[in-house]
């Protein structure tokens, strides 16, 4: 996982092993060993790598593209929870991982927002209302 994610992120960012080595203060051979799976960098170097690529340390180490539609490691704070199917009446089931992360429980009210250029967003109504109240208070 780590070695594959490192190679993939380096290529996405169009960096050479030498580029990575220079940023981390290590040799190119060290980076080559990490990518081959012969060794793993220490925690500090892993954190630096995650920062260079703008991904979480957990995703750099554990992200499985095969489990995520083959897509690359997402930027920090971005998530792909999987596919959902729209039912006959337009209903969808929000994946358990998303419900847990965003603390969505049965009975919660959600607002569906749409932008023809950007797509659809689903937000907890209380979050949207608190944002609206904050904007309203700033105008005073």
DSSP file (Angstrom, degrees, kcal/mol; ACC not computed):
  #  RESIDUE AA STRUCTURE BP1 BP2  ACC     N-H-->O    O-->H-N    N-H-->O    O-->H-N    TCO  KAPPA ALPHA  PHI   PSI    X-CA   Y-CA   Z-CA
    1    1 A X     >        0   0    0      0, 0.0     4,-3.0     0, 0.0     5,-0.3   0.000 360.0 360.0 360.0 -61.1    0.0    0.0    0.0
    2    2 A X  H  >  +     0   0    0     59,-0.4     4,-2.8     1,-0.2     5,-0.2   0.938 360.0  47.3 -55.6 -50.6    2.5    2.6    1.2
    3    3 A X  H  > S+     0   0    0      1,-0.2     4,-2.2     2,-0.2    -1,-0.2   0.902 114.5  46.5 -61.3 -41.2    5.0    1.9   -1.6
    4    4 A X  H  > S+     0   0    0      2,-0.2     4,-2.6     1,-0.2    -1,-0.2   0.904 113.4  48.7 -67.1 -40.9    2.3    2.0   -4.3
    5    5 A X  H  X S+     0   0    0     -4,-3.0     4,-2.9    55,-0.2     5,-0.2   0.889 110.1  52.4 -66.2 -38.2    0.8    5.2   -3.0
    6    6 A X  H  X S+     0   0    0     -4,-2.8     4,-2.4    -5,-0.3    -2,-0.2   0.938 111.9  45.0 -62.4 -47.1    4.2    6.8   -2.8
    7    7 A X  H  X S+     0   0    0     -4,-2.2     4,-2.3    -5,-0.2    -2,-0.2   0.940 115.0  48.4 -61.1 -47.6    4.9    5.9   -6.4
    8    8 A X  H  X S+     0   0    0     -4,-2.6     4,-2.5     1,-0.2    -2,-0.2   0.926 113.5  45.6 -61.2 -46.6    1.5    7.0   -7.6
    9    9 A X  H  X S+     0   0    0     -4,-2.9     4,-2.3     1,-0.2    -1,-0.2   0.899 111.2  52.9 -66.1 -39.8    1.6   10.4   -5.7
   10   10 A X  H  <>S+     0   0    0     -4,-2.4     5,-2.9    -5,-0.2    -1,-0.2   0.912 112.3  45.4 -60.7 -41.9    5.1   11.1   -6.9
   11   11 A X  H ><5S+     0   0    0     -4,-2.3     3,-1.3     3,-0.2    -2,-0.2   0.897 110.0  53.4 -69.8 -40.4    4.0   10.5  -10.5
   12   12 A X  H 3<5S+     0   0    0     -4,-2.5    -2,-0.2     1,-0.3    -1,-0.2   0.900 112.7  44.8 -59.4 -40.5    0.8   12.6  -10.1
   13   13 A X  T 3<5S-     0   0    0     -4,-2.3    -1,-0.3    -5,-0.2    -2,-0.2   0.385 112.3-125.3 -85.1   4.4    3.0   15.5   -8.8
   14   14 A X  T < 5 +     0   0    0     -3,-1.3     2,-0.3     1,-0.2    -3,-0.2   0.906  59.3 147.7  51.8  48.9    5.4   14.8  -11.7
   15   15 A X      < -     0   0    0     -5,-2.9    -1,-0.2    -6,-0.1     2,-0.2  -0.840  41.6-135.5-112.0 150.1    8.3   14.5   -9.3
   16   16 A X     >  -     0   0    0     -2,-0.3     4,-2.0     1,-0.1     5,-0.2  -0.526  30.8-107.4 -92.9 167.9   11.4   12.3   -9.6
   17   17 A X  H  > S+     0   0    0      1,-0.2     4,-2.7     2,-0.2     5,-0.2   0.876 124.5  55.9 -60.1 -36.0   12.9   10.2   -6.8
   18   18 A X  H  > S+     0   0    0      2,-0.2     4,-2.5     1,-0.2    -1,-0.2   0.894 103.9  52.9 -63.4 -40.7   15.6   12.8   -6.7
   19   19 A X  H  > S+     0   0    0      2,-0.2     4,-2.0     1,-0.2    -2,-0.2   0.930 112.2  44.8 -59.6 -46.2   13.1   15.6   -6.2
   20   20 A X  H  X S+     0   0    0     -4,-2.0     4,-1.9     1,-0.2    -2,-0.2   0.933 112.2  52.0 -63.9 -46.4   11.6   13.7   -3.2
   21   21 A X  H  X>S+     0   0    0     -4,-2.7     5,-2.3     1,-0.2     4,-1.4   0.900 109.3  50.2 -57.9 -42.8   15.0   12.9   -1.8
   22   22 A X  H  <5S+     0   0    0     -4,-2.5     3,-0.2     1,-0.2    -1,-0.2   0.908 109.7  49.8 -63.8 -42.9   16.0   16.6   -1.9
   23   23 A X  H  <5S+     0   0    0     -4,-2.0    -1,-0.2     1,-0.2    -2,-0.2   0.832 118.5  39.2 -65.0 -31.8   12.9   17.8   -0.2
   24   24 A X  H  <5S-     0   0    0     -4,-1.9    -1,-0.2    -5,-0.1    -2,-0.2   0.559 108.0-119.5 -96.4  -9.4   13.3   15.2    2.6
   25   25 A X  T  <5S+     0   0    0     -4,-1.4     2,-0.2     1,-0.3    -3,-0.2   0.872  75.0 113.8  72.2  36.2   17.1   15.5    3.0
   26   26 A X  S   <S-     0   0    0     -5,-2.3    -1,-0.3    -6,-0.2     2,-0.1  -0.733  70.7 -87.5-126.4 177.9   17.7   11.8    2.1
   27   27 A X     >  -     0   0    0     -2,-0.2     4,-1.5     1,-0.1     3,-0.3  -0.484  29.4-120.0 -85.1 159.6   19.4   10.0   -0.8
   28   28 A X  H  > S+     0   0    0      1,-0.2     4,-2.4     2,-0.2     5,-0.1   0.839 115.5  61.1 -63.5 -32.4   17.6    9.0   -4.0
   29   29 A X  H  > S+     0   0    0      2,-0.2     4,-2.2     1,-0.2    -1,-0.2   0.848  99.7  54.6 -64.6 -34.2   18.5    5.4   -3.1
   30   30 A X  H  > S+     0   0    0     -3,-0.3     4,-2.1     2,-0.2    -1,-0.2   0.938 109.3  47.0 -63.0 -46.1   16.4    5.7    0.1
   31   31 A X  H  X S+     0   0    0     -4,-1.5     4,-2.5     1,-0.2    -2,-0.2   0.912 110.6  52.9 -62.1 -42.1   13.4    6.8   -1.9
   32   32 A X  H  X S+     0   0    0     -4,-2.4     4,-1.7     1,-0.2    -1,-0.2   0.891 108.6  50.2 -60.5 -40.0   14.0    4.0   -4.4
   33   33 A X  H  X>S+     0   0    0     -4,-2.2     5,-2.1     2,-0.2     6,-1.2   0.883 109.8  50.5 -66.1 -38.3   14.0    1.5   -1.5
   34   34 A X  H ><5S+     0   0    0     -4,-2.1     3,-0.6     1,-0.2    -2,-0.2   0.927 111.9  47.6 -63.5 -44.3   10.8    2.9   -0.1
   35   35 A X  H 3<5S+     0   0    0     -4,-2.5    -1,-0.2     1,-0.2    -2,-0.2   0.797 111.6  50.1 -69.2 -28.1    9.1    2.6   -3.5
   36   36 A X  H 3<5S-     0   0    0     -4,-1.7    -1,-0.2    -5,-0.2    -2,-0.2   0.618 113.1-119.3 -82.5 -12.7   10.4   -1.0   -3.9
   37   37 A X  T <<5S+     0   0    0     -4,-0.8    -3,-0.2    -3,-0.6    -2,-0.1   0.614  80.3 122.8  83.3  12.4    9.1   -1.9   -0.5
   38   38 A X  S   <S-     0   0    0     -5,-2.1     2,-0.3    -6,-0.2    -4,-0.2   0.751  82.2  -0.3 -77.9 -24.1   12.6   -2.8    0.7
   39   39 A X        -     0   0    0     -6,-1.2     2,-0.4    -9,-0.1    -2,-0.3  -0.957  65.7-131.9-154.4 170.0   12.3   -0.3    3.6
   40   40 A X        -     0   0    0     -2,-0.3     3,-0.1    -3,-0.1    -6,-0.0  -0.989  28.0-115.9-129.2 136.8    9.9    2.2    5.1
   41   41 A X        -     0   0    0     -2,-0.4     5,-0.0     1,-0.1   -10,-0.0  -0.259  40.2 -94.3 -67.4 160.2   10.8    5.8    6.1
   42   42 A X     >  -     0   0    0      1,-0.1     4,-2.4     4,-0.0     3,-0.2  -0.202  43.2 -96.7 -67.8 168.5   10.5    6.9    9.7
   43   43 A X  H  > S+     0   0    0      1,-0.2     4,-2.5     2,-0.2     5,-0.2   0.864 123.3  54.3 -58.0 -40.5    7.4    8.5   10.9
   44   44 A X  H  > S+     0   0    0      1,-0.2     4,-2.2     2,-0.2    -1,-0.2   0.916 110.4  46.2 -61.5 -43.5    8.7   12.0   10.5
   45   45 A X  H  > S+     0   0    0     -3,-0.2     4,-2.5     2,-0.2    -1,-0.2   0.883 110.8  53.4 -67.3 -38.0    9.6   11.4    6.9
   46   46 A X  H  X S+     0   0    0     -4,-2.4     4,-2.5     2,-0.2    -2,-0.2   0.922 109.2  48.9 -60.9 -43.6    6.2    9.8    6.3
   47   47 A X  H  X S+     0   0    0     -4,-2.5     4,-2.2     1,-0.2    -2,-0.2   0.914 110.7  50.3 -62.7 -43.2    4.5   12.9    7.7
   48   48 A X  H  X S+     0   0    0     -4,-2.2     4,-2.5     2,-0.2    -1,-0.2   0.903 110.0  50.7 -61.7 -41.3    6.7   15.1    5.5
   49   49 A X  H  X S+     0   0    0     -4,-2.5     4,-2.1     2,-0.2    -2,-0.2   0.928 109.2  50.6 -61.4 -45.2    5.7   13.0    2.5
   50   50 A X  H  X>S+     0   0    0     -4,-2.5     5,-2.2     1,-0.2     4,-1.0   0.901 111.6  48.7 -60.0 -40.7    2.0   13.3    3.3
   51   51 A X  H  <5S+     0   0    0     -4,-2.2     3,-0.4     2,-0.2    -1,-0.2   0.900 107.9  54.0 -66.3 -41.2    2.4   17.1    3.6
   52   52 A X  H  <5S+     0   0    0     -4,-2.5    -1,-0.2     1,-0.2    -2,-0.2   0.907 116.9  37.7 -57.8 -42.3    4.3   17.3    0.3
   53   53 A X  H  <5S-     0   0    0     -4,-2.1    -1,-0.2    -5,-0.2    -2,-0.2   0.534 107.9-123.8 -90.6  -6.7    1.4   15.5   -1.5
   54   54 A X  T  <5S+     0   0    0     -4,-1.0    22,-2.9    -3,-0.4     2,-0.3   0.840  70.1 121.4  69.2  32.8   -1.4   17.2    0.6
   55   55 A X      < -     0   0    0     -5,-2.2    -1,-0.3    20,-0.3    20,-0.1  -0.789  69.1 -93.7-120.9 165.7   -2.8   13.9    1.8
   56   56 A X     >  -     0   0    0     18,-0.4     4,-2.4    -2,-0.3     5,-0.2  -0.472  29.4-123.0 -76.1 153.1   -3.4   12.5    5.2
   57   57 A X  H  > S+     0   0    0      1,-0.2     4,-2.1     2,-0.2     5,-0.2   0.890 113.9  54.7 -60.2 -40.3   -0.7   10.2    6.7
   58   58 A X  H  > S+     0   0    0      1,-0.2     4,-3.0     2,-0.2     5,-0.3   0.920 109.4  46.1 -61.3 -44.7   -3.3    7.5    7.1
   59   59 A X  H  > S+     0   0    0      2,-0.2     4,-2.1     1,-0.2    -2,-0.2   0.900 109.9  53.8 -67.0 -39.2   -4.2    7.7    3.4
   60   60 A X  H  < S+     0   0    0     -4,-2.4   -55,-0.2     1,-0.2    -1,-0.2   0.906 119.9  34.1 -59.5 -39.8   -0.6    7.7    2.3
   61   61 A X  H  < S+     0   0    0     -4,-2.1   -59,-0.4    -5,-0.2    -2,-0.2   0.840 135.0  19.2 -83.8 -34.5    0.0    4.5    4.3
   62   62 A X  H  < S+     0   0    0     -4,-3.0    -3,-0.2    -5,-0.2    -2,-0.2   0.551  78.5 128.0-120.8  -9.6   -3.3    2.7    3.9
   63   63 A X     <  -     0   0    0     -4,-2.1     2,-0.6    -5,-0.3   -58,-0.1  -0.268  39.8-158.6 -61.1 133.5   -5.3    3.9    1.0
   64   64 A X    >   -     0   0    0      1,-0.1     3,-1.4     8,-0.1     4,-0.4  -0.900   8.1-167.1-115.0  99.8   -6.4    1.2   -1.4
   65   65 A X  G > >S+     0   0    0     -2,-0.6     5,-2.9     1,-0.3     3,-1.7   0.852  88.0  62.1 -54.7 -35.9   -7.3    2.4   -4.9
   66   66 A X  G 3 5S+     0   0    0      1,-0.3     3,-0.5     4,-0.2    -1,-0.3   0.811 104.3  48.2 -61.5 -29.2   -8.9   -0.9   -5.7
   67   67 A X  G < 5S+     0   0    0     -3,-1.4    -1,-0.3     1,-0.2    -2,-0.2   0.480 111.1  53.7 -86.9  -2.6  -11.5   -0.3   -3.0
   68   68 A X  T X 5S-     0   0    0     -3,-1.7     3,-2.1    -4,-0.4    -1,-0.2  -0.333 127.1 -84.2-131.4  50.5  -12.1    3.3   -4.2
   69   69 A X  T 3 5S-     0   0    0     -3,-0.5    -3,-0.2     1,-0.3    -2,-0.1   0.668  79.7 -71.0  58.6  20.8  -13.0    2.9   -7.9
   70   70 A X  T 3 <S+     0   0    0     -5,-2.9    -1,-0.3     1,-0.2    -4,-0.2   0.569  94.1 147.1  76.9   8.5   -9.3    2.9   -8.8
   71   71 A X    <   -     0   0    0     -3,-2.1    -1,-0.2    -6,-0.5    -3,-0.1  -0.408  50.7-101.8 -80.7 155.1   -8.9    6.5   -8.0
   72   72 A X        -     0   0    0      1,-0.2    -1,-0.1    -2,-0.1    -8,-0.1  -0.168  55.2 -68.9 -68.6 165.5   -5.7    8.1   -6.5
   73   73 A X        -     0   0    0    -68,-0.1    -1,-0.2   -10,-0.1     2,-0.1  -0.336  60.9-122.3 -54.9 128.2   -5.3    9.0   -2.9
   74   74 A X        -     0   0    0      4,-0.1   -18,-0.4     1,-0.1     3,-0.1  -0.371  27.4 -94.9 -77.4 155.8   -7.6   12.0   -2.2
   75   75 A X    >   -     0   0    0      1,-0.2     3,-2.2   -20,-0.1   -20,-0.3  -0.246  61.3 -72.2 -61.0 157.5   -6.4   15.3   -0.9
   76   76 A X  T 3  S+     0   0    0    -22,-2.9    -1,-0.2     1,-0.3     3,-0.1  -0.251 122.4  15.8 -52.9 131.3   -6.6   15.8    2.9
   77   77 A X  T 3  S+     0   0    0      1,-0.3     2,-0.3    -3,-0.1    -1,-0.3   0.372 101.1 111.0  85.0  -5.1  -10.2   16.3    4.1
   78   78 A X    <   -     0   0    0     -3,-2.2     2,-0.4     2,-0.0    -1,-0.3  -0.813  47.5-168.6-103.5 145.0  -11.7   14.9    0.8
   79   79 A X        -     0   0    0     -2,-0.3     2,-0.5    -3,-0.1    -4,-0.0  -0.971  24.4-159.9-136.8 146.5  -13.5   11.6    0.8
   80   80 A X        +     0   0    0     -2,-0.4     3,-0.1     1,-0.1    -6,-0.1  -0.961  13.9 179.3-120.9 109.5  -14.9    9.0   -1.6
   81   81 A X        -     0   0    0     -2,-0.5     2,-0.2     1,-0.3    16,-0.2   0.540  46.4-102.8 -91.0  -7.0  -17.4    6.9    0.2
   82   82 A X        -     0   0    0    -14,-0.1    -1,-0.3    13,-0.1     2,-0.3  -0.606  49.5 -44.6 115.3-177.5  -18.4    4.7   -2.7
   83   83 A X        -     0   0    0     -2,-0.2     2,-0.3    -3,-0.1   -14,-0.0  -0.634  44.7-164.9 -91.5 147.6  -21.3    4.5   -5.1
   84   84 A X        -     0   0    0     -2,-0.3     2,-0.5    11,-0.0    10,-0.1  -0.936  15.2-132.6-125.4 154.7  -24.9    4.7   -4.1
   85   85 A X        -     0   0    0     -2,-0.3     2,-0.5     8,-0.1     8,-0.3  -0.906  17.4-128.8-109.0 133.8  -27.9    3.7   -6.2
   86   86 A X        -     0   0    0     -2,-0.5     6,-0.2     6,-0.1     5,-0.1  -0.692  27.8-139.2 -81.7 126.9  -30.9    6.0   -6.6
   87   87 A X    >   -     0   0    0      4,-3.1     3,-2.1    -2,-0.5    -1,-0.1  -0.152  31.8 -87.7 -78.4 177.4  -34.2    4.2   -5.8
   88   88 A X  T 3  S+     0   0    0      1,-0.3    -1,-0.1     2,-0.1    -2,-0.1   0.802 129.8  43.5 -56.1 -33.2  -37.5    4.5   -7.7
   89   89 A X  T 3  S-     0   0    0      2,-0.1    -1,-0.3     0, 0.0    -2,-0.0   0.227 125.6 -97.2-100.8  13.9  -38.6    7.4   -5.5
   90   90 A X  S <  S+     0   0    0     -3,-2.1     2,-0.1     1,-0.3    -2,-0.1   0.511  75.9 145.5  87.6   4.9  -35.2    9.2   -5.6
   91   91 A X        -     0   0    0     -5,-0.1    -4,-3.1     2,-0.0     2,-0.3  -0.461  26.4-170.7 -79.7 148.9  -33.9    7.8   -2.3
   92   92 A X        -     0   0    0     -6,-0.2     2,-0.6    -2,-0.1    -6,-0.1  -0.934  21.6-127.8-130.1 157.7  -30.3    7.0   -1.6
   93   93 A X        -     0   0    0     -2,-0.3     2,-0.4    -8,-0.3    -8,-0.1  -0.939  23.1-136.5-106.1 122.1  -28.6    5.2    1.2
   94   94 A X        -     0   0    0     -2,-0.6     5,-0.1     1,-0.1   -10,-0.0  -0.652  32.4-106.4 -78.6 127.0  -25.7    7.2    2.7
   95   95 A X    >>  -     0   0    0     -2,-0.4     4,-2.3     1,-0.1     3,-0.6  -0.175  23.3-119.5 -56.5 145.6  -22.7    4.9    3.3
   96   96 A X  H 3> S+     0   0    0      1,-0.3     4,-2.6     2,-0.2     5,-0.2   0.853 112.3  56.3 -55.5 -40.7  -22.1    4.0    6.9
   97   97 A X  H 3> S+     0   0    0      1,-0.2     4,-2.3     2,-0.2    -1,-0.3   0.893 109.9  45.9 -61.8 -39.2  -18.5    5.5    6.9
   98   98 A X  H <> S+     0   0    0     -3,-0.6     4,-2.4     2,-0.2    -2,-0.2   0.904 111.6  51.5 -69.1 -41.9  -20.0    8.9    5.7
   99   99 A X  H  <>S+     0   0    0     -4,-2.3     5,-2.6     1,-0.2     4,-0.3   0.907 113.1  45.8 -61.4 -40.9  -22.8    8.8    8.3
  100  100 A X  H ><5S+     0   0    0     -4,-2.6     3,-1.0     3,-0.2    -2,-0.2   0.948 113.4  47.7 -67.4 -48.6  -20.2    8.1   11.1
  101  101 A X  H 3<5S+     0   0    0     -4,-2.3    -2,-0.2     1,-0.3    -1,-0.2   0.885 121.4  36.2 -61.0 -40.5  -17.8   10.8    9.9
  102  102 A X  T 3<5S-     0   0    0     -4,-2.4    -1,-0.3    -5,-0.2    -2,-0.2   0.271 108.7-121.7 -99.6  10.8  -20.5   13.5    9.6
  103  103 A X  T < 5 +     0   0    0     -3,-1.0     2,-0.6    -4,-0.3    -3,-0.2   0.906  48.3 168.8  51.1  51.8  -22.5   12.3   12.6
  104  104 A X      < -     0   0    0     -5,-2.6     2,-0.3    -6,-0.2    -1,-0.2  -0.854   8.5-178.3 -97.3 124.2  -25.7   11.6   10.6
  105  105 A X    >   -     0   0    0     -2,-0.6     3,-2.3     1,-0.1    -5,-0.0  -0.808  38.9 -77.9-120.3 159.8  -28.3    9.7   12.5
  106  106 A X  T 3  S+     0   0    0     -2,-0.3     3,-0.1     1,-0.3    -1,-0.1  -0.321 119.6  27.0 -54.6 135.7  -31.8    8.4   11.7
  107  107 A X  T 3  S+     0   0    0      1,-0.3    -1,-0.3    -3,-0.0     2,-0.0   0.204  87.1 134.0  94.1 -14.7  -34.2   11.3   11.9
  108  108 A X    <   -     0   0    0     -3,-2.3     2,-0.5     1,-0.1    -1,-0.3  -0.379  54.9-126.9 -64.9 146.0  -31.7   14.0   11.0
  109  109 A X        -     0   0    0     -3,-0.1    16,-2.6    -2,-0.0    17,-0.4  -0.830  25.2-165.7 -97.0 134.3  -32.8   16.5    8.4
  110  110 A X  E     -A  124   0A   0     -2,-0.5     2,-0.5    14,-0.3    14,-0.2  -0.907  12.1-140.8-119.2 146.0  -30.5   17.0    5.4
  111  111 A X  E     -A  123   0A   0     12,-4.0    12,-2.7    -2,-0.4     2,-0.6  -0.903  11.2-146.9-105.9 133.1  -30.6   19.8    2.9
  112  112 A X  E     -A  122   0A   0     -2,-0.5     2,-0.3    10,-0.2    10,-0.2  -0.897  19.0-172.4-101.2 119.1  -29.9   18.9   -0.8
  113  113 A X  E     -A  121   0A   0      8,-3.3     8,-2.4    -2,-0.6     2,-0.4  -0.807   1.9-163.8-108.8 151.1  -28.2   21.8   -2.6
  114  114 A X  E     +A  120   0A   0     -2,-0.3     2,-0.4     6,-0.2     6,-0.2  -0.995  18.2 179.7-140.6 145.1  -27.5   21.9   -6.3
  115  115 A X  E  >  -A  119   0A   0      4,-2.3     4,-3.5    -2,-0.4     3,-0.5  -0.963  24.9-143.8-139.5 120.4  -25.3   23.7   -8.7
  116  116 A X  T  4 S+     0   0    0     -2,-0.4    -1,-0.1     1,-0.3     4,-0.1   0.775 103.2  41.9 -59.7 -26.0  -25.6   22.8  -12.4
  117  117 A X  T  4 S+     0   0    0      2,-0.1    -1,-0.3     1,-0.1    -3,-0.0   0.756 127.2  28.8 -89.3 -26.3  -21.9   23.4  -12.9
  118  118 A X  T  4 S-     0   0    0     -3,-0.5     2,-0.3     1,-0.3    -2,-0.2   0.757 100.9-128.9-107.6 -32.2  -20.6   21.7   -9.6
  119  119 A X  E  <  -A  115   0A   0     -4,-3.5    -4,-2.3     2,-0.0     2,-0.3  -0.847  42.0 -30.2 119.0-156.1  -23.2   19.0   -8.8
  120  120 A X  E     -A  114   0A   0     -2,-0.3     2,-0.4    -6,-0.2    -6,-0.2  -0.810  45.5-170.2-108.8 143.4  -25.2   18.1   -5.7
  121  121 A X  E     -A  113   0A   0     -8,-2.4    -8,-3.3    -2,-0.3     2,-0.5  -0.983  10.0-152.6-129.2 144.7  -24.3   18.6   -2.1
  122  122 A X  E     +A  112   0A   0     -2,-0.4     2,-0.4   -10,-0.2   -10,-0.2  -0.980  20.6 177.3-118.8 124.3  -26.0   17.2    1.0
  123  123 A X  E     -A  111   0A   0    -12,-2.7   -12,-4.0    -2,-0.5     2,-0.2  -0.957  36.7-105.9-129.4 142.6  -25.7   19.1    4.2
  124  124 A X  E >>  -A  110   0A   0     -2,-0.4     4,-1.9   -14,-0.2     3,-0.6  -0.478  32.2-129.6 -63.2 136.1  -27.1   18.7    7.7
  125  125 A X  H 3> S+     0   0    0    -16,-2.6     4,-2.7     1,-0.3     5,-0.2   0.865 106.5  56.4 -59.8 -37.2  -29.8   21.3    8.1
  126  126 A X  H 3> S+     0   0    0    -17,-0.4     4,-2.1     1,-0.2    -1,-0.3   0.862 106.5  50.8 -64.6 -33.8  -28.4   22.4   11.4
  127  127 A X  H <> S+     0   0    0     -3,-0.6     4,-2.0     2,-0.2    -1,-0.2   0.917 111.9  46.5 -67.8 -43.3  -25.0   23.1    9.8
  128  128 A X  H  X S+     0   0    0     -4,-1.9     4,-2.5     1,-0.2    -2,-0.2   0.909 112.9  49.8 -65.9 -41.6  -26.6   25.2    7.1
  129  129 A X  H  X S+     0   0    0     -4,-2.7     4,-2.5     2,-0.2    -2,-0.2   0.895 110.2  49.6 -65.2 -39.9  -28.8   27.1    9.5
  130  130 A X  H  X S+     0   0    0     -4,-2.1     4,-2.0     2,-0.2    -1,-0.2   0.882 111.7  49.6 -67.9 -35.8  -25.8   27.9   11.8
  131  131 A X  H  X S+     0   0    0     -4,-2.0     4,-2.4     2,-0.2    -2,-0.2   0.926 111.1  49.3 -65.2 -44.2  -23.8   29.1    8.7
  132  132 A X  H  X S+     0   0    0     -4,-2.5     4,-2.5     1,-0.2    -2,-0.2   0.908 111.3  49.4 -62.1 -41.7  -26.8   31.3    7.7
  133  133 A X  H  X S+     0   0    0     -4,-2.5     4,-2.3     2,-0.2    -1,-0.2   0.875 109.7  51.7 -65.4 -37.4  -27.1   32.7   11.2
  134  134 A X  H  X S+     0   0    0     -4,-2.0     4,-1.6     2,-0.2    -2,-0.2   0.930 111.6  46.2 -65.2 -44.8  -23.3   33.5   11.2
  135  135 A X  H  X S+     0   0    0     -4,-2.4     4,-1.2     1,-0.2    -2,-0.2   0.913 112.0  52.3 -62.0 -42.7  -23.5   35.3    7.9
  136  136 A X  H  X S+     0   0    0     -4,-2.5     4,-0.6     1,-0.2     3,-0.4   0.897 108.6  49.6 -60.9 -41.9  -26.6   37.2    9.1
  137  137 A X  H >< S+     0   0    0     -4,-2.3     3,-0.6     1,-0.2    -1,-0.2   0.808 106.0  57.1 -69.9 -28.6  -24.8   38.3   12.3
  138  138 A X  H 3< S+     0   0    0     -4,-1.6    -1,-0.2     1,-0.2    -2,-0.2   0.798 100.3  58.5 -70.6 -27.8  -21.8   39.5   10.2
  139  139 A X  H 3<        0   0    0     -4,-1.2    -1,-0.2    -3,-0.4    -2,-0.2   0.692 360.0 360.0 -74.6 -18.5  -24.0   41.8    8.2
  140  140 A X    <<        0   0    0     -3,-0.6    -1,-0.2    -4,-0.6    -2,-0.1   0.473 360.0 360.0 -75.9 360.0  -25.2   43.7   11.3
